[in-house]
Amino acid sequence: MAIARHSRSALNCAAAFLSRNAQNLLKGLLVRDVEKRLGHGPEGSKAVMGHPFFSCINWDKLQKREIPSPFKPSTQGLNSVENFDKMWTEQSPTDSPAGTPTNLESMFHGYSYCTPHMLANYKQRSPSQ
């Protein structure tokens, strides 16, 4: 309840500088009833992609990575962290509170679960006998 009130009040404050299409998109995404929410149902993400807010986007070109990024952060290398806040990069690393398994070989002994889509992909790639 409090989150919904906060979302509505934040949206009302933002309404002053958001376009009507942006406001409509946000309202559609923030509908509490999942059945009525933008992007739910058989159309799924296509309903979101088809929203007027995104009318200037060529989704095919975007998916093919034919649209250049409007912003490219400068980096000094693969491991550079200059674009992250120092609050995060200056923290001391800590180990996970979970213990490290002592016998990794037997950790998954007898484990046989495989998701159905992985099995389907495996069967498609296997050479016919």
VOPAGU-2260 file (C-alpha; in pm, 1 decimal, decimal comma):
REM VOPAGU-2260
SITE   aa  ch    i         X         Y         Z
SITE  MET   A    0       0,0       0,0       0,0
SITE  ALA   A    1     269,7     247,1     101,9
SITE  ILE   A    2     475,2     158,2    -206,1
SITE  ALA   A    3     177,2     219,5    -432,7
SITE  ARG   A    4     111,3     556,9    -266,5
SITE  HIS   A    5     479,0     646,8    -298,8
SITE  SER   A    6     482,7     542,2    -666,6
SITE  ARG   A    7     174,6     753,4    -742,6
SITE  SER   A    8     311,7    1056,8    -561,5
SITE  ALA   A    9     649,7    1021,4    -733,6
SITE  LEU   A   10     476,1     990,5   -1068,8
SITE  ASN   A   11     268,1    1300,2    -999,2
SITE  CYS   A   12     584,8    1496,2    -912,2
SITE  ALA   A   13     755,9    1372,7   -1227,3
SITE  ALA   A   14     455,3    1458,7   -1442,3
SITE  ALA   A   15     572,7    1816,9   -1473,5
SITE  PHE   A   16     875,4    1724,3   -1684,7
SITE  LEU   A   17     771,5    1392,9   -1844,2
SITE  SER   A   18     601,2    1382,6   -2182,3
SITE  ARG   A   19     247,6    1246,1   -2200,2
SITE  ASN   A   20     378,7     929,9   -2363,2
SITE  ALA   A   21     633,4     882,2   -2085,3
SITE  GLN   A   22     365,9     934,9   -1820,4
SITE  ASN   A   23     135,0     689,4   -1997,1
SITE  LEU   A   24     412,3     429,8   -2024,3
SITE  LEU   A   25     497,6     457,3   -1653,9
SITE  LYS   A   26     133,3     439,6   -1550,8
SITE  GLY   A   27      90,6     128,5   -1765,8
SITE  LEU   A   28     394,6     -38,9   -1611,3
SITE  LEU   A   29     292,4      53,1   -1255,1
SITE  VAL   A   30     -61,7     -86,3   -1268,5
SITE  ARG   A   31    -107,2    -293,2    -954,0
SITE  ASP   A   32    -330,8    -557,0   -1115,3
SITE  VAL   A   33     -91,5    -780,5   -1308,8
SITE  GLU   A   34    -366,2    -882,3   -1551,6
SITE  LYS   A   35    -411,4    -517,6   -1656,7
SITE  ARG   A   36     -43,1    -417,3   -1650,8
SITE  LEU   A   37     126,4    -311,4   -1973,0
SITE  GLY   A   38     333,9    -600,5   -2101,0
SITE  HIS   A   39     121,6    -873,5   -1944,1
SITE  GLY   A   40     -64,8   -1126,2   -2151,0
SITE  PRO   A   41      -8,9   -1285,3   -2489,2
SITE  GLU   A   42     152,4    -974,1   -2639,0
SITE  GLY   A   43     403,7    -948,1   -2352,8
SITE  SER   A   44     701,6    -730,9   -2434,8
SITE  LYS   A   45     559,5    -650,3   -2779,9
SITE  ALA   A   46     292,7    -440,5   -2607,9
SITE  VAL   A   47     564,4    -242,1   -2431,1
SITE  MET   A   48     773,3    -211,5   -2746,1
SITE  GLY   A   49     468,3     -91,3   -2939,2
SITE  HIS   A   50     391,1     185,1   -2690,1
SITE  PRO   A   51     399,9     535,4   -2846,6
SITE  PHE   A   52     686,7     632,9   -2614,1
SITE  PHE   A   53     910,9     398,3   -2814,8
SITE  SER   A   54     777,4     499,5   -3158,9
SITE  CYS   A   55    1115,0     638,2   -3270,3
SITE  ILE   A   56    1299,8     312,7   -3198,5
SITE  ASN   A   57    1365,7      67,9   -3479,2
SITE  TRP   A   58    1359,1    -252,2   -3275,5
SITE  ASP   A   59    1498,8    -468,6   -3556,8
SITE  LYS   A   60    1804,0    -245,1   -3599,6
SITE  LEU   A   61    1846,6    -225,0   -3222,7
SITE  GLN   A   62    1840,8    -603,7   -3190,3
SITE  LYS   A   63    2095,2    -635,1   -3471,9
SITE  ARG   A   64    2312,0    -375,5   -3292,2
SITE  GLU   A   65    2305,6    -146,8   -3594,9
SITE  ILE   A   66    2220,6     160,7   -3386,0
SITE  PRO   A   67    2523,7     329,9   -3231,5
SITE  SER   A   68    2510,2     390,2   -2859,3
SITE  PRO   A   69    2435,2     754,1   -2775,1
SITE  PHE   A   70    2679,0     734,9   -2483,1
SITE  LYS   A   71    3010,5     555,3   -2460,0
SITE  PRO   A   72    3177,5     587,1   -2120,5
SITE  SER   A   73    3550,0     640,5   -2125,1
SITE  THR   A   74    3749,3     357,2   -1976,4
SITE  GLN   A   75    4117,1     291,6   -1922,3
SITE  GLY   A   76    4096,1     -81,9   -1986,1
SITE  LEU   A   77    3897,5    -399,5   -1931,7
SITE  ASN   A   78    3930,2    -380,8   -1552,6
SITE  SER   A   79    3874,2      -6,5   -1514,9
SITE  VAL   A   80    3636,3     108,7   -1244,6
SITE  GLU   A   81    3646,4     486,1   -1289,1
SITE  ASN   A   82    3276,0     496,2   -1379,7
SITE  PHE   A   83    3171,2     339,3   -1048,9
SITE  ASP   A   84    3123,2     543,7    -734,4
SITE  LYS   A   85    3423,4     531,5    -500,9
SITE  MET   A   86    3181,2     429,9    -226,0
SITE  TRP   A   87    3180,2      85,8    -390,7
SITE  THR   A   88    3531,3      60,8    -530,1
SITE  GLU   A   89    3704,9     157,3    -205,5
SITE  GLN   A   90    3527,9    -104,8       5,5
SITE  SER   A   91    3738,3    -390,0     133,5
SITE  PRO   A   92    3639,3    -717,6     -27,9
SITE  THR   A   93    3490,8    -968,4     212,6
SITE  ASP   A   94    3445,7   -1338,8     172,4
SITE  SER   A   95    3104,0   -1492,6     149,6
SITE  PRO   A   96    2956,6   -1592,2     485,6
SITE  ALA   A   97    2889,1   -1937,3     341,9
SITE  GLY   A   98    3150,5   -2199,3     408,4
SITE  THR   A   99    3361,6   -2337,5     125,9
SITE  PRO   A  100    3278,6   -2700,9      44,3
SITE  THR   A  101    3560,4   -2935,1     139,7
SITE  ASN   A  102    3496,4   -3214,4    -111,6
SITE  LEU   A  103    3404,2   -3059,8    -446,6
SITE  GLU   A  104    3409,3   -3393,0    -633,8
SITE  SER   A  105    3115,0   -3533,4    -439,4
SITE  MET   A  106    2928,0   -3205,4    -407,2
SITE  PHE   A  107    2684,5   -3288,8    -688,2
SITE  HIS   A  108    2713,9   -3667,5    -680,8
SITE  GLY   A  109    2390,2   -3817,1    -810,0
SITE  TYR   A  110    2266,0   -3481,9    -937,5
SITE  SER   A  111    2072,3   -3544,1   -1257,2
SITE  TYR   A  112    1831,3   -3253,9   -1305,9
SITE  CYS   A  113    1847,1   -3075,0   -1638,0
SITE  THR   A  114    1593,5   -2816,2   -1751,9
SITE  PRO   A  115    1366,8   -2937,9   -2033,9
SITE  HIS   A  116    1482,2   -2669,1   -2277,1
SITE  MET   A  117    1843,5   -2778,7   -2227,9
SITE  LEU   A  118    1745,8   -3137,6   -2309,3
SITE  ALA   A  119    1560,9   -3020,9   -2621,0
SITE  ASN   A  120    1865,3   -2820,6   -2734,6
SITE  TYR   A  121    2092,1   -3120,2   -2670,4
SITE  LYS   A  122    1867,4   -3354,2   -2870,8
SITE  GLN   A  123    1858,6   -3109,2   -3162,2
SITE  ARG   A  124    2239,1   -3083,4   -3171,1
SITE  SER   A  125    2307,4   -3457,1   -3127,4
SITE  PRO   A  126    2400,4   -3641,1   -3448,9
SITE  SER   A  127    2130,8   -3888,8   -3553,3
SITE  GLN   A  128    2219,5   -4251,2   -3498,1
